[in-house]
């Protein structure tokens, strides 16, 4: 069973999701300054989420309590779910925004690229490879779980690729920053859109 409560205001949302495995609260303001308060109980994940908020220019609060005595999977995935839901709630119908965004993020020897389409047709193309199973205690396979959960629940088409890189920390972090910067462009108000969805169909 899942219990989800949601409040939203223009370009902002707060969502609480409770299951037998996790309790997640996400508060998101798209027109922020990158102010973040993140607490998931997973240090490296907190670092990635803070980078996401800071480089997206989003004010972001995330509180997560999960069954970490089992492993990190449920907490990582469920935060991705709720964060995606917050984006969708903050931008009903994706009306009046640019819709598309992209970013190239270099980090030392690594270069990552992300392109997003806020289209309500969720999809993830994931071309990111890690050479280690863990970063500290964090399972690197969970990075894909986060991005997939986010894309599916935000209604976003996300293409994320590491063009080259060696250091696994840099690969992970540049990917989060690339997603954030691409979203930062995609959620910008488009004066030419006239408050409508950027689609020939008139609705997304």
trRosetta pair geometry for C-beta under 8 A, 3 or more apart (Angstrom, degrees):
i j d omega theta_ij theta_ji phi_ij phi_ji
1 19 7.1 168 85 -132 50 68
1 20 7.3 83 48 -31 77 97
2 17 6.5 -15 -170 -165 102 93
2 18 7.2 153 -158 77 53 50
2 19 5.2 -23 -103 -85 75 93
3 17 7.3 154 82 -154 52 44
3 18 4.5 -11 59 57 101 102
3 19 7.8 177 21 -71 70 46
4 15 6.6 -10 -169 -170 97 98
4 16 6.9 165 -151 86 48 54
4 17 4.8 -4 -104 -104 87 78
4 18 7.7 -170 -73 22 46 64
4 85 7.7 -87 -162 173 138 166
5 15 7.2 167 86 -152 51 50
5 16 4.8 4 52 53 95 102
6 13 6.7 -15 -166 -171 95 106
6 14 7.2 161 -152 86 49 54
6 15 4.8 -4 -106 -106 84 82
6 16 7.7 -156 -69 26 47 63
6 85 7.4 -107 -102 149 128 118
6 89 5.8 -141 -172 -117 128 154
7 13 7.0 166 90 -155 50 58
7 14 5.0 3 57 55 94 98
7 15 8.0 -164 30 -71 55 48
8 12 6.8 163 -157 92 61 56
8 13 4.2 -14 -107 -106 89 87
8 14 7.5 -168 -77 24 49 58
8 89 4.4 -142 -84 159 136 103
8 90 6.3 -154 -146 -84 109 46
8 92 7.7 117 129 -46 154 105
9 12 4.8 -1 63 63 90 105
9 13 7.5 -171 28 -76 56 47
11 29 7.1 57 125 -161 83 60
11 30 4.4 -94 -180 41 96 117
11 31 5.5 45 130 -11 140 104
11 90 5.3 43 -159 177 29 98
11 91 6.9 40 -107 -75 61 73
11 187 7.7 118 -139 173 102 115
12 27 7.9 10 -178 -179 96 75
12 28 6.3 -176 -149 97 58 61
12 29 4.3 -5 -109 -108 109 70
12 30 6.7 -134 -73 7 58 76
12 31 7.8 -74 -58 29 96 86
12 90 5.5 60 -54 -123 6 106
13 26 7.9 22 104 107 90 94
13 27 7.6 -161 100 -143 46 45
13 28 5.5 3 56 56 78 99
13 85 7.8 -133 128 125 145 71
13 86 4.5 178 84 -154 117 70
13 87 7.8 -128 36 -44 134 14
13 89 3.7 106 -120 96 154 115
13 90 4.3 -116 -11 -59 107 81
14 25 7.3 2 -174 -173 91 89
14 26 7.0 -177 -146 94 50 51
14 27 4.4 -3 -107 -107 94 80
14 28 7.4 176 -80 21 48 63
14 86 7.4 20 -102 -122 17 108
15 24 7.9 3 110 112 89 96
15 25 7.3 177 91 -147 47 49
15 26 5.3 0 56 57 89 93
15 82 5.3 -171 99 -163 121 92
15 85 5.2 114 -119 103 176 118
15 86 5.2 -134 8 -75 119 84
15 89 6.5 149 -57 8 117 154
16 23 7.8 -7 -171 -174 91 79
16 24 7.1 167 -152 90 46 55
16 25 4.8 -9 -103 -102 82 83
17 22 7.4 23 105 100 95 102
17 23 7.7 174 90 -151 53 38
17 24 4.8 -3 57 58 94 102
17 25 8.0 180 22 -77 61 42
17 78 6.6 -156 97 -176 130 105
17 81 7.0 -74 65 103 174 115
17 82 5.0 -142 10 -88 129 116
17 85 7.6 108 -50 37 131 155
18 22 7.6 -150 -139 99 39 56
18 23 5.1 5 -112 -113 82 78
18 24 7.7 -167 -74 27 43 63
19 22 5.5 30 49 45 98 71
19 23 7.9 -159 34 -71 54 48
19 78 7.1 -133 21 -116 126 141
21 66 6.3 13 149 -150 76 85
21 67 5.1 -75 -156 -1 71 120
21 74 4.2 -104 156 -173 131 152
21 78 7.2 176 97 -44 109 146
22 64 6.5 -21 -166 -163 112 91
22 65 6.7 155 -157 85 60 52
22 66 4.1 -12 -105 -102 93 90
22 67 7.1 -96 -65 -3 67 78
22 74 5.4 -171 -41 141 114 105
22 75 5.7 155 -107 -97 126 59
22 78 4.4 163 65 63 160 167
23 63 7.9 -28 116 120 89 93
23 64 7.2 160 84 -152 56 44
23 65 4.6 5 51 55 100 100
23 66 7.6 -159 27 -69 56 55
24 62 7.6 -25 -163 -162 86 84
24 63 7.3 157 -155 87 40 60
24 64 5.1 4 -109 -108 77 84
24 66 8.0 23 -63 -63 89 100
24 78 5.2 -164 -37 136 143 107
24 79 5.8 -169 -131 -89 132 58
24 81 7.7 116 65 69 165 96
24 82 4.5 -168 125 -13 134 158
25 61 7.4 -24 118 119 95 99
25 62 7.3 163 87 -150 59 38
25 63 4.5 8 52 53 102 102
25 64 7.7 -156 30 -68 59 51
25 82 7.7 -123 -128 165 8 153
26 60 7.5 -27 -162 -161 86 83
26 61 7.0 156 -155 86 39 63
26 62 5.3 1 -106 -105 77 77
26 79 7.4 126 -68 -153 120 69
26 82 4.6 155 -2 133 128 109
26 83 5.4 -164 -131 -84 160 59
26 85 7.7 128 57 66 135 93
26 86 4.8 -105 114 -46 124 143
27 59 7.8 -39 120 121 91 91
27 60 7.3 154 84 -155 62 36
27 61 4.1 10 49 50 105 108
27 62 7.9 -150 29 -64 64 44
27 86 7.6 178 -129 -134 11 140
28 58 6.1 -19 -158 179 87 123
28 59 7.3 143 -159 83 37 64
28 60 5.7 9 -109 -109 70 74
28 61 7.9 -137 -60 33 44 66
28 83 7.3 113 -64 -144 135 68
28 86 4.1 112 9 153 136 131
28 87 6.8 -67 128 -68 166 56
28 90 5.9 -90 100 -48 114 143
29 32 4.5 104 92 -56 102 108
29 58 6.6 157 76 -166 52 70
29 59 4.0 7 51 52 109 109
29 60 7.8 -138 32 -61 66 48
29 90 7.8 170 -121 -128 29 138
30 58 5.9 -36 -121 -113 37 93
30 87 8.0 93 -81 -127 110 70
30 90 5.5 144 -30 152 114 142
30 91 7.4 69 -51 -54 155 103
30 187 5.2 -123 -161 151 134 145
31 57 7.9 -14 -142 134 28 105
32 35 6.0 -114 171 28 123 86
32 53 7.9 -25 82 -176 140 94
32 57 6.2 165 74 153 70 61
32 58 5.2 67 39 -170 120 27
32 59 3.0 -176 -118 -23 152 85
32 60 7.5 -160 47 -25 162 64
33 57 6.7 -36 -134 -158 19 73
33 59 6.7 37 33 -67 62 92
34 53 5.8 129 -152 134 60 76
34 54 4.1 64 -172 -136 118 48
34 55 7.2 81 -120 -25 124 21
34 56 7.2 149 -101 64 83 59
34 57 5.3 -55 -54 -116 88 36
34 58 6.8 59 -97 46 47 39
34 59 7.3 -39 2 -77 7 50
35 53 7.6 -70 77 148 26 124
35 59 4.8 5 57 -121 91 86
35 60 7.6 171 89 28 52 58
36 49 7.3 162 -165 125 138 83
36 50 4.7 160 103 -130 155 74
36 53 4.0 126 -83 82 120 149
36 54 6.3 -71 -13 -52 128 80
36 59 7.4 -167 -73 -154 49 43
36 60 4.9 -3 -114 65 84 93
36 61 7.5 169 -157 -79 49 43
37 60 7.6 -169 35 100 56 57
37 61 4.8 2 61 -117 100 81
37 62 7.5 178 94 32 60 55
38 46 4.6 153 117 -149 117 82
38 49 4.8 151 -132 94 149 121
38 50 5.2 -123 11 -63 142 87
38 53 7.5 -168 -53 1 119 139
38 60 7.1 15 -69 115 95 103
38 61 7.7 -163 -74 -148 48 36
38 62 4.9 16 -126 52 72 105
39 46 6.7 19 -101 -109 29 125
39 62 6.9 -179 38 96 51 71
39 63 5.6 6 66 -117 100 62
39 64 6.9 -173 103 33 60 70
40 45 5.2 -63 69 99 146 124
40 46 5.6 -165 25 -68 97 83
40 49 7.2 111 -21 5 130 150
40 62 6.5 -11 -61 126 93 116
40 64 4.1 11 -125 54 72 126
40 66 7.6 3 -175 8 82 115
40 75 5.9 126 -180 163 105 121
40 76 7.9 75 172 -84 146 55
40 79 6.1 -26 -112 -69 130 151
41 64 6.6 -112 11 93 95 90
41 65 7.0 86 -26 -116 134 48
41 66 6.9 -153 47 38 136 85
41 68 5.5 -121 127 -44 136 152
41 75 6.8 -83 58 -154 111 163
42 45 3.8 36 99 23 116 122
42 46 6.4 165 83 -21 60 83
42 68 7.3 -173 -64 -112 92 127
42 72 5.6 82 -98 -135 141 125
42 75 6.5 151 -20 107 128 138
42 76 7.1 -21 33 -71 168 90
42 137 7.9 -131 -144 86 86 107
42 138 6.5 96 -179 -94 114 104
43 46 5.7 -55 -150 31 30 113
43 47 6.6 31 153 -20 64 104
43 136 7.2 -62 71 117 112 165
44 47 5.4 -51 -155 32 37 117
44 48 6.6 36 149 -17 67 103
44 135 5.7 141 -149 105 163 110
44 136 5.4 174 -43 39 131 132
44 137 7.7 -179 3 54 121 71
44 138 4.4 -94 60 -24 140 147
45 48 5.7 -53 -150 36 35 111
45 49 6.3 30 154 -15 68 108
45 72 7.4 -180 -37 -173 141 132
45 75 7.8 125 90 118 173 110
45 76 6.2 -128 -115 -103 143 92
45 79 7.6 112 167 50 130 159
45 138 6.5 163 -44 -115 85 133
45 146 8.0 175 -138 -79 105 146
46 49 5.9 -59 -145 41 29 108
46 50 6.2 31 156 -20 65 107
47 50 5.9 -54 -146 35 26 110
47 51 6.6 28 153 -18 61 105
47 173 7.7 -50 131 -101 104 108
48 51 5.7 -55 -152 36 31 112
48 52 6.4 38 148 -24 64 104
48 172 6.5 -71 -99 149 126 106
48 173 6.5 -134 -108 -104 80 65
48 176 4.6 -174 -168 -68 90 164
49 52 5.2 -46 -149 31 36 119
49 53 6.6 33 155 -15 66 102
49 60 7.3 -143 162 128 94 141
49 62 6.0 -59 161 30 150 153
49 79 7.4 -64 -90 156 141 140
49 176 7.6 -104 -73 -159 29 140
50 53 5.9 -53 -148 38 33 107
50 54 6.1 31 156 -18 66 110
51 54 5.8 -57 -140 40 29 110
51 55 6.0 10 168 -3 66 114
51 173 6.0 -2 96 -155 178 89
51 176 5.2 84 90 108 116 126
51 177 5.6 -65 156 -71 113 86
51 180 7.1 -148 130 -12 70 153
52 55 6.7 -69 -141 45 18 95
52 56 6.0 11 163 -12 60 119
52 58 7.8 -23 131 45 76 122
52 60 7.5 -1 97 16 93 174
52 176 4.9 -85 -68 176 90 103
52 177 7.4 -130 -89 -82 48 40
52 179 6.7 -19 -126 83 100 107
52 180 4.6 -178 -152 -72 55 120
53 56 5.9 -65 -140 43 23 107
53 58 4.9 -100 -144 74 69 91
53 59 7.2 42 -170 -144 116 12
53 60 3.6 -121 -109 25 132 134
53 180 7.3 -101 -32 -127 13 133
54 57 7.9 24 169 -66 27 34
54 180 7.7 25 65 172 53 161
55 176 8.0 120 41 123 133 79
55 177 4.7 41 43 -141 173 80
55 180 4.1 96 88 103 98 139
55 181 5.6 -52 152 -57 109 83
55 184 7.3 -105 138 -37 65 138
56 60 7.9 65 63 -37 124 131
56 180 3.7 -109 -54 -166 88 92
56 181 7.0 -126 -89 -62 56 33
56 183 5.5 -11 -128 79 116 112
56 184 4.9 -168 -149 -65 56 95
57 184 5.5 88 22 -125 108 117
58 180 7.7 -124 8 -149 111 100
58 184 7.9 -131 -35 -91 89 83
62 79 6.3 52 -166 -146 132 114
62 83 7.2 -16 -99 -77 124 106
64 75 5.5 108 154 -158 131 99
64 78 7.3 143 -139 90 119 107
64 79 5.4 -42 -81 -77 148 110
66 72 7.7 85 95 -144 137 46
66 74 5.2 176 -166 95 125 99
66 75 3.2 -150 26 -77 161 100
66 78 6.8 161 -95 41 127 133
67 70 4.6 22 133 12 108 114
67 74 5.7 33 42 51 98 143
67 75 7.5 -164 40 -42 53 95
68 71 7.4 -41 -152 151 44 10
68 72 6.2 23 -125 -90 81 63
68 75 6.3 3 -72 -20 85 144
70 73 7.9 -68 109 35 104 96
70 74 7.2 44 72 5 127 121
71 74 7.7 116 76 5 72 82
71 139 7.5 16 177 -10 119 135
72 75 5.6 -70 -165 49 60 109
72 76 5.4 54 144 -24 91 112
72 137 7.7 129 -37 127 136 95
72 138 6.6 -51 54 -127 171 66
72 139 6.5 178 52 18 118 100
72 142 6.1 -29 102 -91 111 166
73 76 6.1 -65 -146 39 24 106
73 77 6.0 13 165 -10 65 114
73 139 7.6 -13 -70 49 80 139
73 142 6.3 -141 -106 -106 60 112
73 145 6.7 -69 -149 160 78 175
74 77 6.1 -62 -142 43 25 105
74 78 5.8 18 164 -15 65 116
75 78 6.1 -60 -138 41 23 105
75 79 6.3 25 162 -19 62 107
76 79 6.2 -58 -152 33 25 108
76 80 6.7 25 152 -16 60 108
76 142 4.5 27 110 179 170 123
76 145 5.8 76 113 93 115 120
76 146 5.4 -80 169 -68 95 96
77 80 5.6 -59 -157 36 34 114
77 81 6.4 38 148 -23 68 103
77 142 7.7 -107 -49 -153 77 91
77 145 4.9 -66 -84 159 91 114
77 146 6.9 -127 -95 -82 41 49
77 149 4.9 150 -162 -58 67 151
78 81 5.2 -43 -147 30 39 117
78 82 6.4 30 158 -13 68 104
78 149 7.5 -97 -70 -173 15 157
79 82 6.1 -58 -144 42 31 103
79 83 6.0 31 158 -18 66 110
79 146 7.1 -17 80 -126 96 98
79 149 7.9 93 74 100 50 143
80 83 5.9 -56 -138 40 26 109
80 84 6.2 29 160 -18 62 108
80 145 6.9 -176 9 130 155 68
80 146 4.2 -179 -72 -152 129 55
80 147 7.1 -87 -137 -33 136 14
80 148 7.3 52 147 67 152 55
80 149 3.1 97 106 82 121 117
80 150 4.4 -90 -165 -46 89 76
80 153 7.3 137 135 26 71 127
81 84 6.0 -65 -157 37 24 110
81 85 6.4 22 151 -18 64 108
81 149 4.7 -69 -56 178 65 114
81 150 7.7 -110 -64 -74 23 41
81 152 7.8 -30 -112 76 71 103
81 153 5.0 118 -152 -42 54 158
82 85 5.4 -50 -146 36 36 114
82 86 6.4 42 152 -25 65 101
82 153 7.6 -25 -47 134 13 160
83 86 5.6 -49 -150 30 33 115
83 87 6.9 35 151 -18 63 99
83 150 5.7 -28 87 -113 107 96
83 153 7.8 106 72 84 54 128
83 154 7.8 -28 116 -63 69 108
84 87 5.8 -52 -154 32 35 110
84 88 6.6 31 152 -14 66 106
84 149 6.4 -154 -8 135 135 66
84 150 4.3 169 -65 -153 106 44
84 151 6.8 -73 -114 7 134 12
84 152 6.6 44 159 68 169 56
84 153 3.0 109 99 80 128 98
84 154 3.8 -106 -154 -39 82 77
84 155 7.8 140 175 0 101 55
84 156 7.4 -130 -140 14 100 108
85 88 5.7 -56 -149 40 34 111
85 89 6.1 32 154 -18 68 109
85 153 4.9 -52 -51 165 70 119
85 154 7.5 -105 -45 -77 23 52
86 89 5.7 -56 -143 39 30 109
86 90 6.1 29 158 -20 65 109
87 90 5.9 -58 -144 37 28 109
87 91 6.5 -15 167 19 64 110
87 150 7.9 57 11 -170 137 88
87 154 4.3 4 73 -128 130 106
87 156 7.3 -12 111 -34 146 125
87 183 7.5 -76 -128 -154 139 133
87 187 7.9 -108 -153 -85 99 132
88 91 6.7 -84 -145 57 24 81
88 92 7.8 62 162 -94 62 44
88 153 6.7 -117 -9 149 131 64
88 154 5.3 -173 -46 -145 90 41
88 155 5.3 98 -103 6 114 111
89 92 7.2 5 -158 -67 33 78
91 94 5.2 41 143 -97 115 51
91 95 7.5 179 -179 30 77 58
91 97 6.3 -21 -146 -14 131 145
91 118 6.9 -25 114 -178 150 146
91 187 6.4 -118 -72 -130 144 97
92 95 6.9 -12 90 11 69 106
93 120 7.8 -23 -137 -51 41 138
93 197 5.7 -96 155 -69 96 116
93 203 6.6 -66 -152 -149 112 75
93 204 6.0 129 -172 51 62 89
94 97 5.9 -88 -174 43 72 115
94 99 6.1 79 162 -106 125 85
94 118 4.5 168 -125 133 137 112
94 119 7.3 -66 39 -81 169 21
94 120 6.7 -141 1 -34 126 97
94 155 7.4 -134 -39 102 121 127
94 197 5.8 70 87 -124 83 94
94 198 7.5 -74 131 25 105 86
94 204 4.9 -28 50 61 119 148
95 193 7.5 163 177 145 57 128
95 195 5.9 19 154 169 110 56
95 196 5.9 -65 -150 -154 94 17
95 197 5.1 -64 -99 -61 66 67
96 189 5.9 -18 147 -139 100 77
96 190 6.4 -178 172 46 48 78
96 193 5.0 158 -132 98 39 128
96 194 7.4 -118 -107 85 81 27
96 195 4.4 -10 -81 -124 115 37
96 196 6.7 94 -65 24 62 24
96 197 7.9 -42 -17 -73 45 36
97 118 6.6 1 89 64 131 148
97 186 6.5 51 146 153 121 58
97 187 5.3 -47 -150 -149 142 35
97 188 6.3 125 -154 69 83 38
97 189 6.3 -67 -104 -99 61 34
97 190 5.9 96 -178 -2 18 98
97 193 7.0 -20 25 16 17 169
97 198 7.2 -93 78 -11 55 118
98 101 6.7 89 96 -63 124 86
98 185 6.1 -72 77 153 151 71
98 186 5.6 -133 78 -142 98 33
98 187 7.5 -20 34 27 92 10
98 188 5.0 27 -11 62 120 91
98 189 7.9 57 -30 96 80 8
98 190 4.7 134 -76 -60 59 116
98 193 7.8 -136 -81 -38 35 133
98 198 7.1 14 -180 -32 23 159
99 117 6.4 14 156 -156 88 64
99 118 5.0 -130 -146 54 58 91
99 119 6.9 72 -170 -70 109 71
99 186 6.0 -44 139 -157 14 86
99 190 7.7 -31 -5 -16 81 145
99 197 7.7 81 -81 -169 127 68
99 198 4.2 -122 -17 53 141 133
99 199 7.9 146 -108 -50 160 81
99 204 7.8 179 -123 -74 121 156
100 115 7.5 -11 -167 -173 90 89
100 116 7.0 164 -151 87 45 59
100 117 5.5 -10 -101 -104 76 71
100 118 7.7 -137 -63 17 34 76
100 185 7.5 -33 111 118 53 110
100 186 5.9 -126 115 -108 9 90
100 198 7.9 -102 -9 101 86 150
101 115 7.3 174 93 -151 47 50
101 116 5.1 -2 59 54 89 99
101 181 7.5 -167 159 126 119 54
101 182 4.1 135 116 179 101 59
101 183 5.9 173 69 -71 153 14
101 184 6.7 150 -159 59 152 51
101 185 3.3 147 -126 73 106 101
101 186 3.4 -98 -12 -40 116 84
101 187 7.7 -23 -37 -3 144 61
102 113 7.4 -1 -174 -174 98 86
102 114 6.6 -179 -148 95 56 54
102 115 4.3 -9 -104 -105 99 77
102 116 7.3 -178 -77 18 52 64
102 182 5.3 10 -113 -119 18 100
102 185 7.0 -42 26 56 43 151
103 113 7.3 179 92 -147 49 49
103 114 5.4 3 53 55 87 92
103 177 7.6 -120 126 129 142 72
103 178 4.8 -176 90 -151 108 65
103 179 7.9 -114 47 -27 125 11
103 180 7.9 -32 32 72 164 56
103 181 3.5 98 -98 95 161 116
103 182 4.5 -121 3 -55 100 75
103 184 7.9 58 -58 39 135 104
103 185 7.3 170 -54 -2 95 125
104 111 6.5 -4 -174 -172 97 99
104 112 7.4 163 -155 85 50 45
104 113 5.2 -16 -103 -100 73 81
104 178 7.1 -1 -129 -120 15 109
105 111 7.3 162 83 -153 45 52
105 112 5.1 -13 60 61 94 93
105 113 7.8 179 20 -79 69 34
105 114 7.7 12 1 6 109 102
105 174 4.5 176 106 -164 112 85
105 175 7.9 -160 60 -62 132 19
105 177 4.7 140 -140 97 162 111
105 178 4.3 -129 6 -69 121 85
105 181 6.5 151 -65 16 112 141
106 110 7.0 150 -158 88 51 56
106 111 5.1 -21 -101 -100 72 80
106 174 7.2 -41 -174 -129 9 133
107 110 4.8 -12 65 65 87 105
107 111 7.8 171 23 -81 63 36
107 112 7.5 8 9 4 106 104
107 165 7.7 27 66 -119 93 126
107 170 4.4 -176 108 -157 117 96
107 173 6.1 137 -126 88 172 105
107 174 4.1 -139 3 -70 126 113
107 177 7.6 123 -56 35 124 143
108 167 6.7 19 79 25 135 138
108 170 5.5 -87 47 -114 109 149
109 164 7.5 -85 152 122 78 95
109 165 6.0 127 107 -133 81 58
109 166 5.4 -10 102 23 139 101
109 167 6.5 111 50 2 110 100
109 170 6.8 93 54 99 75 166
110 162 6.7 -48 -162 -152 101 105
110 164 6.9 -156 -133 101 46 56
110 165 3.0 36 -115 -112 90 118
110 166 7.2 -135 -69 24 88 53
110 167 6.4 -100 -37 50 121 86
110 170 4.0 161 6 133 142 117
110 171 5.5 -145 -135 -76 146 57
110 174 5.1 -167 116 0 121 153
111 162 7.5 123 82 -165 49 59
111 163 4.5 -34 93 55 102 116
111 164 5.7 31 37 47 95 77
111 165 6.7 -166 23 -56 47 96
111 174 7.2 -136 -143 166 16 155
112 128 7.7 19 -126 -103 112 108
112 160 7.1 0 -178 -170 108 84
112 161 6.9 167 -155 89 65 45
112 162 5.2 -37 -101 -104 83 60
112 163 6.8 -173 -99 5 25 82
112 165 7.3 -1 -55 -34 83 142
112 171 7.1 125 -68 -151 119 52
112 174 3.9 149 8 125 125 107
112 175 4.9 -133 -156 -77 159 57
112 177 7.6 116 67 63 130 89
112 178 4.5 -123 113 -29 109 146
113 159 7.9 -19 116 116 90 93
113 160 7.5 170 90 -149 52 43
113 161 5.1 -10 60 62 94 93
113 163 5.8 65 -9 -41 108 109
113 178 6.3 174 -156 -156 9 145
114 158 6.9 -22 -162 -165 100 87
114 159 6.8 157 -153 85 49 59
114 160 4.8 -2 -105 -104 90 77
114 161 7.7 173 -78 23 49 62
114 175 7.1 111 -60 -155 119 59
114 178 3.7 137 -2 138 115 104
114 179 5.0 -141 -151 -75 168 50
114 181 7.4 127 58 62 119 87
114 182 4.4 -114 108 -21 106 144
115 158 7.8 158 83 -153 50 41
115 159 4.7 0 55 55 92 109
115 182 6.2 -167 -119 -138 21 140
116 156 5.5 -16 -163 -176 107 118
116 157 6.7 148 -158 80 52 59
116 158 5.3 -7 -106 -103 86 69
116 159 7.6 -161 -73 25 43 68
116 179 7.2 85 -54 -147 128 66
116 182 4.5 123 4 138 108 121
116 183 5.9 14 43 -75 164 64
116 186 5.2 -71 91 -44 113 153
117 121 7.9 -13 104 57 115 94
117 156 6.8 150 74 -162 47 66
117 157 4.2 -1 54 53 101 111
117 186 7.5 -167 -114 -126 21 134
118 154 7.5 -78 -122 146 85 103
118 155 6.9 58 -162 101 66 91
118 156 5.5 -33 -101 -105 58 86
118 186 5.2 135 -17 164 113 124
118 187 7.3 95 -42 -77 155 67
118 204 7.4 58 127 149 72 162
119 155 7.0 -147 72 150 44 87
119 156 7.3 100 25 -130 71 38
119 157 5.6 3 31 -4 121 111
119 199 7.8 117 -137 -83 81 122
119 204 5.6 -131 -160 -156 42 119
120 155 4.1 -14 -109 -176 50 127
120 204 4.4 142 10 147 119 86
121 155 7.3 53 5 -172 24 75
121 157 6.0 7 86 -56 84 109
122 151 5.1 133 -162 144 97 79
122 152 4.6 113 149 -118 154 39
122 153 7.5 69 -103 -5 155 23
122 154 7.1 127 -104 65 111 65
122 155 5.4 -97 -58 -128 94 29
122 156 6.1 36 -115 50 76 39
122 157 6.7 -176 -142 -72 26 54
123 151 6.6 -80 71 158 24 132
123 157 4.5 13 47 -125 99 81
123 158 7.1 -173 89 32 59 58
124 144 7.9 128 144 -164 144 80
124 147 5.9 125 -139 128 136 96
124 148 4.9 -105 11 -104 163 67
124 151 4.5 156 -67 43 98 160
124 152 7.5 -52 -24 -43 111 80
124 157 8.0 -163 -68 -155 35 46
124 158 5.2 -5 -112 67 70 98
124 159 8.0 160 -161 -84 42 37
124 160 7.6 -21 -162 17 87 101
125 158 7.2 -159 33 102 66 55
125 159 4.3 3 57 -118 117 76
125 160 7.1 164 87 28 68 55
125 161 7.6 -19 120 -56 100 95
126 144 5.3 61 -161 -127 161 104
126 147 6.5 133 -97 89 114 137
126 148 7.4 -43 -48 -63 137 93
126 160 6.0 3 -116 64 58 96
127 159 8.0 12 10 -175 104 78
127 160 7.1 -173 39 98 68 53
127 161 3.9 6 69 -115 114 87
127 162 6.8 -144 113 30 75 64
128 143 7.0 -88 109 110 144 130
128 144 7.2 -176 62 -76 115 91
128 160 6.1 -14 -38 120 119 101
128 161 6.8 -159 -60 -133 71 29
128 162 4.8 93 -120 -11 70 107
128 171 6.6 138 -164 168 100 109
128 175 6.0 23 -109 -93 147 146
129 162 6.7 -120 30 52 66 131
129 171 7.9 -77 74 -168 46 153
130 133 7.7 135 112 -84 121 21
130 140 4.0 -104 84 156 172 151
130 141 7.9 -125 40 -60 133 51
130 143 7.6 121 -39 25 133 136
130 168 5.1 61 -147 -132 96 110
130 171 6.4 176 -96 89 76 147
130 172 7.6 28 -92 -58 119 95
131 166 7.8 -14 8 -162 141 56
131 168 6.3 -130 44 -69 78 109
132 135 6.7 106 94 -66 127 65
132 140 6.2 118 89 -25 72 144
132 168 5.0 -75 30 -45 112 163
133 139 6.6 -34 163 -139 76 71
133 140 6.2 -156 -174 22 23 104
133 141 7.5 -13 -153 -20 68 97
134 137 6.5 -38 -169 -151 125 14
134 138 6.1 139 -159 70 73 44
134 139 5.9 -42 -99 -96 76 43
134 140 6.4 -146 -90 -20 19 86
135 138 4.8 -21 64 63 83 106
135 140 6.0 93 -15 -75 94 91
135 168 5.7 -156 -81 117 109 119
135 169 6.1 132 -141 -82 132 74
135 172 6.6 -72 -25 -9 162 155
138 142 6.7 -106 -180 47 85 129
139 142 4.8 93 81 -15 91 106
140 143 6.0 -21 -174 -1 57 112
140 168 6.5 -69 -103 -171 140 127
140 172 7.2 -118 -134 -75 91 122
141 144 6.3 -45 -175 29 54 108
141 145 7.1 55 134 -19 70 105
142 145 4.9 -48 -152 35 53 120
142 146 6.4 58 150 -24 74 95
143 146 5.9 -50 -155 31 34 111
143 147 6.6 24 154 -11 65 107
143 172 5.7 -126 -99 -126 146 97
143 175 7.0 68 178 85 130 149
144 147 5.9 -60 -146 42 35 105
144 148 5.9 34 157 -20 69 110
145 148 5.9 -56 -143 39 27 110
145 149 6.2 25 159 -17 63 109
146 149 6.0 -62 -148 38 26 107
146 150 6.2 25 156 -19 65 109
147 150 5.6 -52 -144 37 31 113
147 151 6.2 29 159 -18 65 107
147 158 6.4 -141 178 110 101 149
147 160 6.2 -79 -159 18 155 151
147 175 7.7 -64 -71 155 139 121
147 179 7.1 -141 -120 -86 104 151
148 151 6.0 -57 -145 37 28 107
148 152 6.2 24 160 -16 64 111
149 152 6.1 -58 -144 38 26 109
149 153 6.2 4 165 -1 63 117
150 153 6.5 -79 -149 47 22 96
150 154 5.7 11 165 -12 67 118
150 156 7.4 -24 133 47 82 125
150 158 7.4 40 95 -24 102 159
150 179 7.9 55 106 -179 155 147
151 154 6.1 -61 -132 42 23 103
151 156 5.0 -104 -139 75 66 88
151 157 7.1 61 -162 -116 114 17
151 158 4.4 -115 -97 12 124 121
155 204 7.8 113 151 138 131 109
156 183 7.9 -27 -127 -100 157 100
158 179 6.8 13 -149 -123 126 104
160 175 5.6 67 -179 -152 127 101
160 178 6.6 132 -133 94 93 126
160 179 6.4 -19 -94 -69 126 98
162 165 5.2 -78 -175 21 119 121
162 171 5.3 -2 -109 -144 146 98
162 174 7.5 98 -113 82 89 119
162 175 6.8 -53 -68 -70 91 106
165 170 5.7 -155 -161 101 124 110
165 171 4.7 152 111 -82 146 90
165 174 7.2 -163 -91 36 152 144
166 170 7.7 32 63 52 55 128
167 170 4.1 68 82 11 106 112
167 171 6.7 -178 90 -15 54 83
168 171 5.4 -48 -144 33 36 115
168 172 6.4 34 158 -16 66 103
169 172 6.1 -58 -151 38 29 107
169 173 6.1 15 159 -10 66 114
170 173 6.0 -60 -136 44 28 103
170 174 5.8 25 167 -17 67 112
171 174 6.4 -56 -139 38 20 104
171 175 6.6 23 157 -21 56 111
172 175 5.9 -66 -160 33 27 113
172 176 6.8 21 154 -14 65 105
173 176 5.8 -52 -150 35 37 109
173 177 6.3 32 154 -14 67 108
174 177 5.6 -56 -145 43 34 111
174 178 6.0 40 154 -25 67 106
175 178 5.6 -51 -143 34 29 112
175 179 6.5 30 157 -17 63 103
176 179 5.9 -53 -151 35 31 111
176 180 6.4 31 152 -19 64 108
177 180 5.5 -54 -147 37 33 114
177 181 6.2 28 157 -16 68 107
178 181 6.0 -55 -142 39 29 106
178 182 6.2 30 157 -18 64 109
179 182 5.9 -59 -147 38 28 111
179 183 6.3 25 157 -15 64 109
180 183 5.9 -60 -150 40 28 108
180 184 6.3 38 151 -30 64 104
181 184 5.3 -43 -146 25 34 121
181 185 7.1 33 155 -13 61 98
182 185 6.1 -57 -161 35 33 107
182 186 6.3 27 149 -18 67 112
183 186 5.3 -58 -140 40 37 112
183 187 5.9 23 167 -12 73 110
184 187 6.7 -62 -142 39 19 99
184 188 7.3 41 152 -46 54 95
185 188 5.9 -41 -162 -3 35 117
189 193 7.9 -135 -177 39 59 120
190 193 4.0 76 88 -13 107 113
190 198 6.7 40 51 -69 158 125
193 196 5.6 -149 167 55 82 66
193 197 7.6 -70 -169 166 119 3
193 198 5.5 -67 -114 -71 118 88
196 202 6.8 -53 -176 -148 121 66
197 201 7.8 -33 97 76 128 83
197 202 6.5 98 56 170 108 28
197 203 5.6 105 31 -119 152 24
197 204 4.7 -168 -159 -12 140 98
198 204 7.8 18 53 -50 60 128
199 202 6.3 -101 87 -7 93 16
199 203 6.6 -77 72 54 137 21
199 204 5.3 157 -26 -68 147 85
201 204 7.5 125 70 -74 118 47
